[in-house]
Structure formats: C-alpha cells, structure tokens
Amino acid sequence: MKKTILMLVLFLLLMPGAAFAHTHLDTSAPADGEEVTSELTEIKLTFEGPIEQLSTVEVVNENGDKVELASTEVEGSVLTGTASAPFANGNYTANWKIIGEDGHEVEGSYAFTVNVPEPEATTPPADNAGENSGDTPAESGDQGTNDSAANTDTQTPAPTEELDENVQPESASNGSNTGIWIAIVVVIVIAAVYVAMRRRGKK
C-alpha cells in the first residue's frame, strides 16, 4: 500500500515537468491582437526552445482564404514566414505547427490586424496653374500679331488694282480717239466719192 502511494506521488511530481518540457510560443511579431499600421510583409514567431525544420506556419484572412507565403524559414527557435506581397488591410490569423527539440508536435494560433492608412492625394501647386494661365494671353497676343501680318499680306495687291483702274481709262480714251479718226476718214472718203460722181455727171 505504501509503495503504491509513493509511486502515485512520484508520478504527480513528474507530470508538471513533462508538460513544461514541450516547446511553446514565446513572442511573435506582430503580437497577438496587435494592429499593424505600417506595411507588413512577414511574420516572425519565436519559441521557448529550438524547433525542427518541419515546423510550419500559415496565415488566413478574415474570409478564411490563405495568404500566399513566398517562403517559410526555421532558424534555431525562430520561425519566419515571408509573404509574396504586402498584407492588405484586414483581420488575419496565424496558425502554426512546430516540432520541438523533444520531438513533440505543438500547434497554436494567434490573431492580428493590418490597418495601413491610405496615402493622401497630392494636388498640383497653384503657381503652375498661374503660370499656365499667364501664358495664354501671350499666346493670344502672338496669334493676333500673326493674324494682322496675314491681313497685311493679303491686302498688299490693292495698289495693283488701282494701277489697273488708271490704265483702263487710258485704253478707253485711246479707243475713242481711234474711232474718231476712222469716222473722219470715212467722212472724207464719202465726200471725195460724192464730188467725183458730181463731176462725172456734169460732163
């Protein structure tokens, strides 16, 4: 009877030691319940003791979809998961499963939130708008000068028309003088013919 009680006491004393021999999560980044406000691309879990290379971690979003991890690395007691792209804003759960140095498999999970502020929209400086508006009148002035020059070039042939007008009266007067001389010659010829016919009639 005494031997049975002694063995039971020894068993109870050894139970806590065996339980504490398992490797548990010590710290994590992000921490459990933490709200991350800067760009996040990896999670890092540090355990109480060395872990085996077969240890894994996966991250799921609030919809239960897995976040793609580009790599998972184990170095000593640290398990690191690197995402292929920055985490989008939302709630996440990291599920880890490790094999401790004693060969026991231990698993657990913790949650964190990503809430990165959206970048503010930038507006162009007011000076640029002023410079642009200031250039418009100058361009309009240049266009006005060009239009005036074009109008001047178009109106240049006007003196030629005036010369043509001056030349036309001279041509008309020359034509009139020629007609008068022709009329005089015709009259003279008719008179000569008439005189010659009368002279023949008298004979």
KEZA-557359 format. One record per residue: residue in one letter; x, y, z of N, C-alpha, C in turn. Coordinates in steps of 0.001 Angstrom, whole numbers, padded with zeros to 6 digits, always signed. Layout:
KEZA-557359
AXYZXYZXYZ ...
END
This chain:
KEZA-557359
M+000835-001206+000000+000000+000000+000000+000870+001257+000000 K+001875+001231+000871+002774+002383+000944+003519+002568-000372 K+003893+001426-001006+004608+001504-002284+003737+002121-003367 T+002465+001813-003360+001532+002352-004370+001374+003859-004201 I+001248+004281-002919+001109+005716-002653+002370+006465-003063 L+003536+005890-002831+004813+006518-003195+004938+006658-004710 M+004542+005639-005437+004608+005697-006898+003643+006758-007455 L+002475+006878-006818+001499+007876-007245+002039+009278-007017 V+002703+009487-005876+003293+010807-005572+004390+011145-006568 L+005242+010188-006875+006307+010408-007850+005744+010737-009232 F+004658+010053-009605+004028+010305-010907+003485+011725-010983 L+002853+012157-009879+002302+013521-009858+003397+014570-009895 L+004530+014284-009295+005650+015218-009308+006299+015309-010682 L+006325+014207-011421+006949+014188-012747+006052+014743-013844 M+004733+014745-013657+003780+015222-014658+004015+016678-015033 P+004153+017622-014082+004395+019014-014464+005689+019180-015246 G+006734+018436-014880+007999+018540-015592+007862+018095-017027 A+007101+017009-017246+006897+016530-018608+006096+017523-019425 A+005116+018165-018790+004291+019142-019509+005096+020361-019905 F+005937+020829-018939+006730+022019-019228+007882+021732-020189 A+008135+020442-020462+009226+020101-021370+008890+020444-022812 H+007600+020604-023178+007204+020947-024535+007576+022390-024849 T+007850+022637-026147+008240+023979-026606+006994+024781-026956 H+006864+025952-026362+005696+026815-026597+006129+028149-027215 L+005167+028854-027750+005436+030152-028366+005811+031167-027288 D+006898+031860-027522+007369+032866-026566+006891+034258-026974 T+007309+034710-028158+006886+036029-028671+006588+035915-030161 S+005905+036933-030665+005599+036961-032101+005555+038413-032580 A+005828+038570-033866+005740+039889-034492+005049+039724-035846 P+003840+040264-035967+003094+041070-034996+002675+040225-033789 A+002422+040943-032697+002000+040265-031473+000529+039893-031553 D+000115+039020-030653-001280+038596-030611-002177+039810-030310 G-003158+040063-031189-004085+041183-031010-003544+042523-031465 E-002337+042568-032007-001734+043850-032408-002383+044393-033694 E-002481+045733-033783-002938+046402-035004-001720+047026-035694 V-001421+046539-036872-000245+046995-037614-000662+048150-038528 T+000051+049275-038429-000297+050468-039228+000766+050800-040269 S+001741+049930-040453+002760+050116-041492+002792+048873-042377 E+003449+048991-043514+003474+047884-044475+004066+046630-043827 L+003362+045502-043998+003771+044248-043375+003979+043195-044463 T+005144+042558-044452+005440+041526-045446+005871+040201-044812 E+006097+040162-043492+006499+038909-042863+006010+038835-041429 I+005881+037607-040953+005563+037369-039546+006691+036524-038962 K+006997+036776-037706+008114+036093-037050+007654+035557-035699 L+007828+034252-035504+007432+033594-034258+008684+033060-033557 T+008825+033422-032299+009969+032958-031511+009462+032028-030411 F+010044+030816-030341+009598+029814-029373+010584+029704-028209 E+010171+028972-027186+010968+028871-025958+012230+028042-026152 G+012241+027216-027165+013407+026383-027429+013551+026098-028908 P+014616+025449-029313+014844+025131-030722+013696+024298-031302 I+013417+024528-032581+012358+023789-033270+012952+023131-034514 E+012246+022130-035026+012724+021379-036176+012351+022083-037488 Q+013049+021719-038570+012832+022333-039883+011451+022026-040464 L+010813+020981-039968+009483+020625-040474+008388+021518-039900 S+008728+022445-039037+007735+023362-038452+007166+024276-039543 T+005891+024606-039453+005219+025404-040488+004337+026478-039861 V+003980+027460-040689+003032+028498-040295+002243+028903-041533 E+000961+029138-041355+000120+029623-042434-000741+030775-041901 V-001068+031692-042807-001851+032870-042428-003114+032881-043270 V-004262+033102-042632-005539+033197-043342-006176+034541-043017 N-006920+035089-043982-007596+036362-043755-008953+036125-043114 E-009708+037213-042970-010987+037119-042267-012026+036307-043035 N-011779+036077-044352-012689+035255-045154-012277+033788-045163 G-011182+033472-044489-010698+032100-044454-009783+031745-045605 D-009418+032723-046433-008517+032465-047565-007066+032526-047098 K-006258+031585-047598-004847+031567-047231-004088+032701-047916 V-003186+033318-047164-002284+034320-047721-001066+033592-048262 E-000726+033883-049512+000407+033184-050132+001723+033635-049501 L+002451+032655-048977+003765+032925-048393+004844+032480-049377 A+005762+033391-049684+006833+033063-050625+007823+032089-050015 S+008017+032177-048691+008977+031278-048044+008648+031142-046557 T+009071+030005-045996+008970+029743-044559+010325+029214-044099 E+010938+029909-043165+012285+029543-042731+012318+029282-041221 V+013133+028308-040847+013352+027979-039427+014826+028186-039121 E+015096+028986-038102+016470+029227-037672+016511+029194-036148 G+017011+028090-035617+017044+027948-034165+015657+027822-033594 S+015254+028815-032816+013923+028814-032217+012980+029806-032902 V+013390+030327-034066+012599+031361-034753+012017+030789-036046 L+010721+030991-036220+010012+030584-037429+009538+031848-038143 T+009964+032040-039404+009648+033261-040154+008891+032906-041425 G+007771+033582-041640+007004+033425-042872+006998+034742-043636 T+007449+034719-044899+007534+035929-045722+006484+035870-046809 A+005656+036931-046905+004584+036982-047905+005136+037429-049250 S+004471+037009-050314+004897+037395-051659+004509+038823-051980 A+003593+039413-051208+003169+040809-051393+002754+041353-050026 P+002771+042675-049847+002354+043251-048553+000930+042833-048175 F+000712+042640-046894-000618+042278-046412-001592+043425-046652 A-002762+043096-047199-003810+044105-047361-004456+044372-046004 N-005149+045496-045906-005841+045829-044659-006902+044779-044346 G-006966+044379-043079-007955+043382-042677-007489+042611-041456 N-008293+041625-041071-008001+040786-039906-007378+039465-040364 Y-006356+039019-039638-005635+037804-040016-005457+036890-038809 T-005295+035592-039114-004997+034594-038088-003794+033772-038540 A-002780+033670-037682-001587+032875-037977-001713+031531-037267 N-001732+030449-038043-001820+029093-037495-000443+028439-037622 W+000154+028076-036490+001489+027491-036523+001480+026076-035975 K+002420+025300-036499+002581+023914-036047+004077+023615-036042 I+004597+023302-034874+006044+023081-034750+006343+021718-034129 I+007574+021276-034373+008072+020068-033723+009225+020494-032824 G+009047+020311-031525+010049+020742-030566+011288+019862-030578 E+012266+020284-029811+013522+019541-029722+013309+018156-029133 D+012245+018025-028313+011958+016729-027693+011181+015818-028630 G+010862+016331-029832+010149+015514-030813+008649+015617-030728 H+008138+016375-029749+006700+016521-029627+006183+017598-030592 E+005006+017340-031142+004360+018304-032057+003441+019211-031255 V+003633+020519-031435+002810+021506-030727+002246+022461-031773 E+001001+022862-031604+000381+023797-032538-000415+024838-031785 G-000673+025945-032461-001427+027044-031857-001721+028107-032899 S-002331+029188-032469-002684+030274-033388-002816+031573-032612 Y-002724+032671-033343-002975+033990-032750-003451+034925-033862 A-004063+036038-033489-004677+036947-034462-004020+038320-034412 F-004078+039013-035536-003591+040394-035620-004351+041109-036730 T-004229+042424-036769-004956+043250-037740-003979+044159-038477 V-004211+044327-039768-003426+045270-040579-004335+046435-040954 N-003905+047640-040605-004695+048843-040896-003735+049965-041303 V-003252+049887-042546-002304+050878-043066-003093+052048-043654 P-002828+053304-043213-003563+054459-043753-003328+054609-045253 E-004387+055024-045939-004280+055263-047379-003466+056530-047621 P-002609+056542-048666-001829+057758-048957-002731+058898-049392 E-002384+060112-048933-003189+061279-049284-002938+061672-050736 A-004023+062102-051410-003896+062545-052802-003189+063896-052845 T-002239+064016-053736-001477+065268-053874-002110+066136-054953 T-002161+067459-054692-002709+068415-055654-001578+069229-056244 P-001665+069593-057528-000588+070379-058158-000494+071759-057525 P+000725+072328-057408+000900+073669-056841+000121+074719-057618 A-000345+075759-056872-001122+076821-057501-000284+077635-058460 D+001051+077714-058221+001914+078520-059082+001908+078009-060508 N+001853+076690-060670+001860+076131-062013+000626+076550-062779 A-000530+076549-062064-001750+076964-062723-001667+078416-063139 G-001040+079282-062280-000895+080689-062614-000001+080885-063812 E+001084+080099-063861+001995+080224-064985+001304+079810-066275 N+000520+078750-066200-000161+078290-067398-001171+079319-067884 S-001917+079924-066907-002907+080918-067303-002229+082171-067809 G-001032+082469-067282-000309+083653-067720+000224+083493-069125 D+000457+082259-069542+000986+082051-070881-000088+082237-071941 T-001346+082071-071576-002414+082108-072567-002550+083465-073242 P-002569+084604-072474-002684+085900-073148-001530+086155-074086 A-000328+085758-073704+000824+085993-074565+000657+085242-075870 E+000166+083989-075761-000045+083231-076974-001128+083872-077818 S-002190+084398-077162-003247+085063-077908-002710+086294-078598 G-001826+087052-077881-001224+088242-078478-000406+087885-079690 D+000347+086785-079592+001147+086347-080733+000260+085972-081905 Q-000855+085319-081601-001764+084942-082675-002364+086171-083320 G-002668+087202-082488-003207+088438-083041-002211+089108-083958 T-000923+089124-083568+000117+089719-084402+000240+088967-085714 N+000187+087633-085624+000287+086835-086845-000895+087086-087759 D-002103+087212-087161-003291+087477-087976-003186+088832-088650 S-002654+089848-087912-002509+091178-088502-001538+091136-089665 A-000415+090388-089467+000562+090280-090543-000042+089582-091742 A-000873+088561-091491-001503+087840-092585-002454+088748-093330 N-003226+089602-092581-004139+090534-093232-003387+091552-094065 T-002228+092018-093538-001414+092983-094280-000922+092383-095578 D-000486+091105-095512-000003+090440-096714-001135+090261-097717 T-002329+089999-097220-003455+089785-098130-003864+091066-098827 Q-003742+092220-098138-004186+093483-098700-003147+094139-099594 T-001971+093574-099695-000880+094172-100481-001249+094376-101944 P-001960+093462-102631-002253+093651-104065-003154+094829-104366 A-003672+095576-103373-004589+096685-103632-004021+097720-104598 P-002751+098153-104476-002199+099150-105417-002260+098673-106857 T-002119+097361-107096-002182+096829-108460-003539+097090-109068 E-004593+096929-108246-005937+097182-108752-006110+098644-109122 E-005500+099546-108267-005597+100963-108571-004888+101285-109876 L-003718+100657-110110-002997+100872-111354-003820+100404-112544 D-004503+099236-112352-005328+098729-113436-006450+099694-113758 E-007012+100308-112672-008089+101257-112898-007582+102477-113663 N-006337+102926-113309-005750+104080-114004-005423+103758-115453 V-005034+102522-115705-004656+102141-117063-005882+101995-117936 Q-006977+101512-117375-008177+101269-118178-008728+102534-118816 P-008785+103699-118126-009286+104910-118797-008419+105307-119969 E-007080+105110-119844-006206+105469-120961-006503+104597-122167 S-006722+103297-121925-007040+102398-123031-008357+102792-123664 A-009316+103182-122823-010621+103579-123355-010512+104842-124184 S-009690+105815-123665-009525+107070-124423-008828+106835-125747 N-007842+105927-125713-007162+105591-126967-008136+104974-127957 G-009011+104118-127454-010014+103505-128331-010956+104545-128914 S-011339+105504-128079-012267+106554-128550-011619+107405-129638 N-010344+107787-129409-009625+108596-130416-009506+107857-131733 T-009232+106583-131677-009116+105790-132917-010440+105775-133666 G-011532+105620-132907-012849+105614-133544-013154+106948-134238 I-012740+108049-133584-012987+109380-134186-012233+109535-135501 W-010980+109121-135473-010167+109231-136697-010748+108365-137806 I-011208+107202-137478-011819+106336-138501-013058+107008-139082 A-013864+107601-138176-015083+108288-138652-014739+109440-139591 I-013681+110207-139227-013264+111346-140086-012819+110839-141452 V-012018+109773-141440-011543+109211-142725-012709+108757-143577 V-013678+108092-142946-014849+107606-143691-015622+108773-144295 V-015763+109831-143479-016488+111021-143990-015755+111630-145191 I-014413+111728-145048-013605+112292-146149-013746+111442-147410 V-013697+110139-147257-013815+109241-148416-015169+109405-149071 I-016205+109448-148240-017557+109608-148806-017690+110934-149553 A-017108+111973-148946-017184+113299-149611-016437+113274-150928 A-015286+112614-150958-014498+112554-152190-015244+111801-153265 V-015885+110701-152862-016647+109914-153839-017820+110734-154379 Y-018457+111461-153481-019616+112269-153890-019194+113355-154882 V-018086+114056-154613-017599+115122-155507-017230+114538-156873 A-016578+113341-156822-016172+112730-158097-017382+112356-158922 M-018436+111895-158321-019626+111497-159043-020327+112709-159639 R-020339+113838-158956-020974+115033-159491-020221+115570-160684 R-018906+115472-160581-018108+115952-161714-018378+115097-162962 R-018490+113841-162785-018796+112989-163925-020192+113278-164460 G-021070+113624-163631-022463+113912-164058-022519+115188-164896 K-021712+116176-164569-021714+117428-165317-021115+117225-166701 K-020166+116382-166872-019613+116113-168179-020624+115432-169053 
END
